[in-house]
Amino acid sequence: MARNPEHLHALVFPYPTQGHITPMMQFAKKLASKGVIVTFLTTHHRHQQITKAHTLSAEQDDPIEQEARKLGLDIRSAQISDGLPLDNMGGELEQLLHNLNKTGPAVSCVIADTILPWSFEIAKKLGIPWISFWTQPTVLYSIYYHAHLLEDLRHSLCKGTADEGSISIDYIPGVPTLKTRDLPSFIREGDADSQYIFNVLRRSFQLSREADWVLGNSFDDLESKSVHLKPPVLQVGPLLPSSFLNSEHSKDIGVGTSIWTQYDASEWLDAKPNGSVIYVSFGSLIHATKAQLEEIAMGLKDSGEFFLWVLRPDIVSSTVSDCLPDGFLDEIKRQGLVVPWCNQLQVLSHPSVAGFITHCGWNSMLESIALGVPMIGFPFWADQFTNCKLMADEWKIGYRFNGGGQAGDKGLIVRKDISSSIRKLFSEEGTEVKKNIEGLRDSARAAVREGGSSDKNIERFVEGLKGRGISK
């Protein structure tokens, strides 16, 4: 199929959860700013959630297209089946590509989430370059890419073994020495759900070797040692709205794809002294026990510090509505604020915020790095254990809770360890991690500036598409 290289058209297809949609939408904006037409693909259900969460104009515009138009970008919104039955998605994607090729500039490439491997066959069937987009650290990409090494040495699925957690892993290319406890939970745990997800990931990374290119949401100064893979990972992050990285882009203040309505905490934060507030959030997917949440609540209270806590209504389960100790909200009225959801970037960029208690999801960590906010790691599952290891031991931009517990384990992280860890943030040790993260903040901002490493990688990618082929 002949393609006009001057009218590049990319189909961007994230895995339909908040943590994957957000960075890929931000990448779509980066591509569109380089003159590429972008069709951003979501499932019907997720698109309905995004639409419901946003206050739309009188014309009832699509929120994705509305965000793009505000910035003068050509980003078009499309939807696909939510996958019931599962084989519908492949057929619908193929039909969508045919329709896009008929009605506008032909699709130049499919940029799909790495964990949507079935999109590879559809793109190749139609002769369209397939780009694998990785939304987690490049170190994690190398771990999954080399999972066969872990299997060969029986260091995977080790939960419940005599050596659980204590084995050193020092043989994965580009990855610092880890303990098995630091591996992603899908690799080290042996339950049926973890094994199923691990099998999906194994298939995804087999196909990623066939990608025309792999793009990653990180930056070279942070992870330069882990990019020597085939095909190479081009790091194009951190993928955040430009106003939080470069004051020259004042209109780019949001992504436009939040699936929850955001509470505005700015008035509460404005009333607090600079560097006095602990922000607490465990992302969009994590579930915690009521007992653990009670320990967190009392640890925050006992710390004596101001705190802003994002507590999703479904964080325990959809049937549990009261997960805080009796009388807690009344007791902390002058000390804390608990909200169901908020604009995290606006919170982290506020001068009153001193630190971030985080589940160590990669989007949250990148946002914290880019805004220079030290972290206290509270990992629950998936990649979060590895991310926490990198944050605390390799980059030294935060630390784990005292006591060394992990929220994903059967034991609790107790209130005294929570409160003492918060106090540590305001100590000399906290000053040191603040200095470290401010250095990485400057590197992150330099990477995305014109001529920076991530900007050059995006330019290289676009030039490859213009050449009607992508060099590996």
N, C-alpha and C positions, 0 to 999 in steps of 0.2 A: 504494500500500500504506500503510495507516494505521500510524503509529508513535507509541508513547507517549514523549513527550519526557522523561519522568522515568526511563525505562529505556534510556539510550543504550547502544549496543553497537557497538564499533568492531572491524573486522577489520584487523589490522596485518600487513603482508606485506613483509618485507625481501628484498632480493636475497640469495641463499643463500651468502654468504661472511662470514667472521668480522667484517671491518671494517664490514659493513652490518648484520648481525644485532645486534651489540652495542649501538649507539646506538638502534636501533629498539626493542629490548627495554627499554632504559632509558626510552624515551618511553612505551612501553606501561605501565610502572610509574607514570609521572607521570600518565597519563590515568586509570588505575585509582584512583589516590589522590584524584582529583576525582570519584569515584563512577561512572565509566564502566566498563561490562563490556567486557573486551577478549578477543578470540580472537587468539592469536599464531600465525601460520602459517609453517611451515618445510617444506622438502622432506624426504622420507623419509630420504634419505642423510644430510643435515645433522643431522636429529633423532637418528639413530642415533649419529653422532659425538658429539653433545652428551651423550647418555645414557651412552655409554661413558666419557667423560671425567670424569663426576661419580660420586662415591660416594653411592649412593642409600640411602634408609631401608629398613627391613626390608620395607615394603609395596611396594618397587620403584616409587615414585612417579615420574611424569614430572618431570624436573629443572626445567623451566620452571614447572610448576604448584607444585612444591615451594618454589621461591624465592618465588613470589607468596603462597602460604599463610603462609610465615614472616612476611611483612609484612602479612598480613591483607587482601590484595588479590584481587579477582576477575579473574584472568587464566587463560584456558583455552588449552590447547595443541591445535593441529590440524596435520595434515600433508597434503601434496599430492605428486603425481608429480614426479619429478626432470626431466621434460620430454623423455622419449624415447618416442615421437616428440614433437616440439615442440608440436603442436596438442593434445596431451593436457592440457597445463597449463590452457589456457583452458576446456576442457570440465570439468575437475575443479574449477576454481575456481567455475564457474557452479553445478555440482552442490552444492558445499560451501555456497555462499550459500543455495541453496534449502533445504538440510538445516538450516542454522542458523536460518533464518526459521521453519521448522516446529517446531523443538524448544525454542526459547527466545525471548527478546526479539529482534525483527527487527533485522537489521544496519542501523545508522544511517549508516555510511559505510565505505568501503574506503580505508585509508591504505596506499598502496603505494609502494615504492621508485621514485624517478623513472625508474630504468633498467629498470622492468618495464612498459613502455607498453601492452602488450597487455591488462593488467588494466583499462585505461580503458574499452575497448569492453564488457567484461563488466559492469562496474559501471553504465555508462550504459544498457545493455540492460535491466537489472533496476531502473532508476530509483533507484539508490543513489548518493549523493554520492561523488565520487572525489577523494582528497587525495593530492597528490604530495609525497613525503618525500625531501628532499635531504640526503645524509649527508656532504657535503664543504663547504668554505667557501662563503659566499654569493658571494664574488668569483668563484669557479669557476662557480657557477650563471650569473652574468652573462656570463662568457666563452662558455660553451656556448650560452646563450640568444641571444647576438649573433654566433654563429659565421659567419653569413652575411656580416657585415662583413669578417671575415678572409678569407673566400673571394672576396668582390668585389674586394679589394685584393691578392689572390694572396699572402696572408701565412699561408695554411694549407698543409700538405703541402710544407714548404719544406726538409725534410732533403735534403742533398746539393746544394743550390743555392749559387751564389757568395756570396749574402748570408746563408747559414744562420747563425742565432743572433744576428745583429747588428742586425736591423731593429727600430726602436722602434715599439711599439704603444701609442698614446696616445688612442685614439678609442672605446674600449669604455666605455659608461656605467657609472659606479660602480667602475671598475677603475683602479688606479694604473698609471702608465707602466711597461710591461714591454719586455723584448727578446724576440724570437721564441724564444730559448733558454729563456725562462721559461714559455712556453706548455705546456699539457698535451701529453704525447708523442703522444696520439691525434690531435691537431690538426696538429702540426708534422712528424711523420714520415710518409713516403709508402709504407711497406711495406703488404702486403696485409692483415695483421692489424690494423694501425692504421686503415686505411681502413674495414675492416669495422666496427670498434668505433665509429669516428667516425660512420658511417652510422646505427648503432643509437642513438647519442646524439642525432644530428640528429632522428631520428624521436621520441625521447623528449621532446625539448624542444619540438617542434611540438605534441605532445599536452599538455605541461605548461601551455601557454597556455590549455587548455580546463579545467584543474583547477578545482574549487570553492575550493581553497586550496592554497598551497604552504607547507610547514613546513621549517625548516632547523635543523641542529645547529650553531648559532653564537649569539652574543649581541650586542646592539645596540652596546655600547661598543666592541666589537672591529671591527665591520663596518657601521657606520651609513650609510656613503656608498653602499653597493651594493644597497640594498633597494628602490629605486624601479623596480619591475618590475610587469607585469600578467600574472596576479594577483600581488599583493605576496608577498614571502617573509616569513613570520612566523618570527622566530628564537626557538627554544625551548630553546637549549642554555646551557651545556655539559651534555650528557646523560651524567652520571656517577652512580654510586651516591651517595646523599645523605650518607653518613657521611664522604666525602672532601671535601664542600663545606660541611657543616653538622653540627657535633658532636651536635646534638640528635637526629639520626636515626641512632642507633648501630647499629640492626639492619640497615640497608641497606648492606651491605659488599661486595656482589658483584652481578653481572648474572645469573649462572646459565646462561650460554649459551656458555661456552668450549668449543671443539671439541678442545682438548688438555688432558691432565692437567697441572696446574700444580705446578712444583717450589717448595717453600718455602725461600726464601733468607734468611729473617729471622734465623736464628742466625748465619749468616756476616756479614750486615750489622750485627747488634748488636755484633759484635766489632771494628768499624771506627770510627775517630773521626768525629765530625760533619763533614759537608762534605768527605769525602775520597775518595768512590767515584764513578767514571764508570760509568754504566749504558749498555749497548749493546744495541739490538734493532732489527731491520729488519722487524718485523711478520709477518703470517701468510701472505703471498703471494709476497714478493720472492724471486727467485733470483739468486744471484751466482756469479761464476766462482771456481774454486779459487784462481787467481792473486790475485784481489782479496781474498779471505778471508785468504790468507797475508800480504798487505800489512797488513791490519787487525790481524791477530794480532801481527805484529812491531811495528807502530806502538803498539799498546796496551802491549806489553812495554817498548818503549824509552821510553815516556812516564814510567815509574817510578811511576805512580799506581795505586791500587787500581782494579780494574774487575770488573763483573759483566756477562757477555756471554751473551745468549740466542742460541743457535745451533741453529736447527731442524735435525733430521736430514735434511730434504729440501731444504735451502737451495741446494745445487748441483744435485742431481737425485736421484731416488729410487734411482739406482744407485751414487751416490758416498757412501760412508760415512765416509771419512777425508779431511777437507778442511783440516786444520791441519798446520803444519810438524812434522816429526819431532821428538819430544821436547818440544814446546811445553807440553803440560799439566804435565809434570814440572817444567819450568823456572819456571812461573808459580804454583806451588802456594801460595806465601805472598803473592802479589800479586793473583791473580785467581781467579774462579770462572766456569766455563762450564757452562750448563744448557740443556736442550732447550726449555723454556718456563717461564714463571713468572707470578705475579699482578702485572702491571705497575703497577697502582695502589698496591699495598702497597709495591712497591719505590720508586716515585717519591715516596711520602709518607714514606719512612724518612729520618730526620735525617742519616744518613751519606752520602746521595746528593747530589753536588754538580752533576752535569750529565748530559745525556742525548744520546748519539750516536744519531740517529734517521733513518730513511728519509723522514721528513716526511709519513707518513700522517696524515690529519686527526684520527683518534681519538687517536693518540699525541701529536700536537701539543696538542690540547685538554686532554688529561690533564696534560701538562707545564705548560701555562699555568695550569690550575686548581690545581696543586700548587706552582707557583712554582719550577720547575726549568729553568734555561737549557739551550738546545739547541745542538748542532753538527749541521748539516744534511748528509745523505748521500743525496740523492734518486736514485731508480732509474728510475721511469717514471710514467705517468699524471699525476695532479694534483700529484705530489710536487715537481716543479720549481717550479710556481707557489707552492705552500705554502712552500717554502724561501725563495723571493724575498720573500714577505710577512714571514716570520719574521725574516730577516736585515736587510732593507733598509727595510721599512715599520714594523714593530713594534719592531725592534731588541731582540729578546729572545734572541738567539743569533747564530750566524754560520756561514758555510760553512767547509769545510776550506781551509787555506792551499793555494795552488796553483790554486784555482778549478776543479779537475776535477769531473766528474760521473760517478757510478758507472754511469750508463746509457750513457755514451759508450764508444768502443773503448779509450781510454786508461785507465790505472789511476790511482786516488788512492794515492799511494805512502806508504810507512811514515814517512818523515821529515816529510811534511806532516800525517799523522795525529798523530804524537807531538807536533809543535810546536803544533798546534791544541788538543790536550788541555791542554798546559801553559798556553796562553793563557787557558783557562777559569779558571785559578787566579791570573791576573794582574789588574792594575787594569782592563783591558778586560772581564774576566769579572765584576768587581764591578759595572760599569755595566749590563751586560745583566741581572744578577741584580736590580738595583734596578728596571729596566724591567718585568721579568716579575712581580715582586712586586706592582707596581701593577695589572697586568692580572689577576693572581690575585684581588685584592680585588674588581675589577669583575666577574669571572666569578661569584664567590660571591654578590655583591650581586644579580646578574641572576636567580638561581634562588631567592632567598629569597622568602617571601611578600610580595607587593607589588612585587617586582623586575620588570624588563622582560620576561624570559622567562616568569616565572610569570604575569604579566598576559596575555601572548600566548596561553598555554595556556588561561587562563580565558576569553579572548575566543573562542577556537576552540570550547570546550565550549558556551558560550552560543549560538554560532552554530548548533551542532548541535541544541540544545534548541529553537531557533526553527524547526526543520524546513527550514532553508535556510542557506546560507552566503553572506554578502555578500562580494563581491570588492573 
